[in-house]
Structures are given as C-alpha cells and as structure tokens.
Amino acid sequence: MKIDILTLFPKMFEGPFAESILQRAQDKNLVEIKIHDLRAWGLTGRRTVDDRPYGGGVGMLLRVDVIDKAISKVKGQKSKVVLLDASGERYTQAKAKEFSKLEHLILIAGHYEGVDHRVTGGEIPAMVITDSIVRLIPRVLSKKEATKIESFSEPGKVEFPQYTRPEEYKKWKVPEVLLSGNHKEIEKWRKNK
C-alpha cells in the first residue's frame, strides 16, 4: 500500500511516522508513506498556496489550483483521494478497514478557514487515519488476531480490561480469574467485560 499526504506542515509527521508500528511497517516494505509539502506546487516565487475568500470573511483558503496540481502529480489510476474536512463522512473502523485494502490513498491535510473546522489543520487527523489503516495491513502486527479483539474492531465492541505485573499494586489487584490458568473461564470473563 502507498499513502501520500499533502500538507503545509510536513515536519509535523516526522516524529510519529518514524516510530513504532508505522516505522516497522515501512521497514518491512508493507506500506510506503510519503509526505508532500503543498508549497512545492505554490504560485510565484513565494510559493503561495492560499488566498482570501470571495465575498469576504475571516482567514484564508487553500487554493484549488494548488491542490489540483499536487493531486495530479501523485495520483495514479487506482488512487483514492480524501480531503480531511469536518463536513465529510465520519471516520470509523469500517472506513479504516476499507482504506487498508486500497493500493493508494492520498490524504489532503487541509488548513486555514473553510477546510477543517474542528482542529487547527488536517495534519493530526491524517496521522490518526494513517495509523489506523497501517495496523490493519496484513503482517504489520506480529499477531493477526490483535486487530480482531481490540476496541472498535466491530461496531459497539470495546476491548476487555488487561493487566500485567505486579499482581497487586497499591490495593489494585489483578482479577483472580486471570490468575487461575483456566482459559475457558478467562475467555468467559473477557466476553462479559
């Protein structure tokens, strides 16, 4: 799978994408993630990417011609393009599964007025979406059942509580059933939680 992210702030992605599962998936060549600075397609010597809205208003809008040039440069025949915008569809685990099966996904991390009304920009949503997709790609996680039992793997499902050592800490105790070794009872307990 290939994921291209179009953004005004490419450095925001350096830390999260160079660590943990995302880095391991790239190292194994299971996913290719490229971050593109929208200013590369900016206009004039200043590489302008935004302008004032027609009709007036507060703030600036990303220019459609700049976004179109960027998409045209990275888009292939089997690319899906997603603009991260508050007026779009709600992002769900079902959508993550759908996206994880794509050959190529282009995420436009919008910024400024009129693109993403929830947060400063679309960079953080792009990171979350990328992480949620990559973990679903076969062989990214060491145990394939890991994505089947976690919260949101199915509608309304929430993962069971988990514990590790020490067995007791400041009056907090691991439930007895988890210490019993009785796998049938443990499974029953997990399903009831």
N, C-alpha and C positions, 0 to 999 in steps of 0.2 A: 504494500500500500504506500501511496505517496500523499503527503499533506503539505500544501503550500499555504502560508499565512501571509496576507497582505496587511501591513501595519505602518503607522507613522513612528512607532517606537520599538524597533527590532531588539534593542538591548534588553527590554523587559523580559524577553524569552530566554536569555542566555542561562540564567540560573536554573529555572525549573526544567528546561529541556536537556540540561547537561548532567542530570542526576537520576538516580533510581531507575524505575521501570522504563521511563521514556528513553534514557540513555542506553540501557541494556537492549531494548528493542531495536534501536538504531545500530548498535554494535553488532547485533545478530543479523542485520540487514532484513529485518521483518517489516520495518517501516522507514521511509525516508521523509524527514521533516525539513522543510526549507522555509526560512523567514525572509520576507522581501520587504524592503523599505519602499513605501509608496512614493517617496520623494525621488526615487530613481526615474519615475515617469512624470515628475513635476514639470511645470512650464517655465520657460525663460531661464535665465541664469540663476535665479533664486530658487528654482525647482518648486514653484508654488503648487500646492495641492488643494487649496481651499479658496473660498470666496464668500462674499456677503450674500444672504438670501434675497431673492426677488421679493418685493413687497415689504422689505424691511424686517427687522427682528433682531433678537439678541444673538450674538455669536456668529460662527462661520460654519459653512457646509463643505464637505468634501466634494470636489468637482467630479461630475460623472465622466468627463473625458479622461481624467487621470485614472480613475478606477477602471474604465474600459480598456485603456492601454495596458494596464497591469494584468488584467484578466486575460487579454488576448495573448500576452507574452507567455503566460504559464499554463494556459488551458490546453488540454488535449481533447481527443474525441470522446473519451469516457470520463470526463471531469464533471463533478457536481460542484456548483458554486453556491456558497451560503454567506449571506450578509447578516452579521450579528446585529440584530435590531429588536428593540422592545416590542414592536408591533408585529413581529413574526410569530411563528409557532413556538409553543412551549417545548423546551428541550427535555426529553425523557430518556429512560433506559432503553426503551424500544427504538428511539431515534439513534441512540449510541450503537445499538446492535446493527441497525440498518446501515449506518455510516461505516462501521467496521468492516463491512463486506464490499465496500467500494474500492475501485482501483485508485482513484484520485479524488481528493477533496480539496477545494480551495475555500479557505475561510477569510472573509474580509472583516478585519477588526476595525470597525468604524470608530470615528472620533468626532468631536465637536457637536454642534447642535443638529438635531434632526436625524441623527443616525442611531445612537443608543442612549435612551433616556434614563436608564437605570443606574449606570455607573459612569465613571469618567470616560471610559472608552471600551472597545470590544476586546482589548488585549487579554484581560483576565478571563472573560467567557471563552475566548479562543484556547487558552491554556487548559481550562476545565474540560472543554469538549475534546481537545486532543488527547488528554489523559484518559478520559472515559472511553474513547474509541480504541486507543492503543492497547489497553489492558484486555480488550476483547479479541484481539487478533490472536489466532492460534499460535502457540509456542512462546508467546510473550511472557506469560506467567508460568512458573515451574509446574504448577498443578492445575490441570484444566478444570477441575471441579471448583476451583477458587471463585470463579465468576458466577457459578450456579447457586452458591449458598449465601452470597452476601446481600446486604440490603439493596432493594430496588432491582434485583435480578429478575423479579416477577412483580407484576402490579400488586401493590399493597403489602409486599413482603418486607419484613425488617429482620436483619440478621440477629441470631441469638447472642446473648452475652458471652464473653470469653474472658478467661483468666489465665495467668501464668504465675510463676514463683514470685514471692514466697506464698506459701499456702495460707498464711494468716498475716495480716499487716494492720496494726492499729485497730484491732477489733473487727476488721473486714475479713471475712472468711470465704474461701472458695466453697461453693455448694458441695455438700457431701456426695451427691450423685456423680459429680465429675471426678471424684477421687476413688470411686468404687471399683472402677475397672469393668463395670457391667455396661458393655457397649449398647445393648438393647435399651436399657434404662436411660443412658446418656442421650441416645437418639430421641427417645420419647420426650425427655426433658427439653432438649433443644427445639423440638417441634412445638412444644407448648409455650415456649418463650417467644 
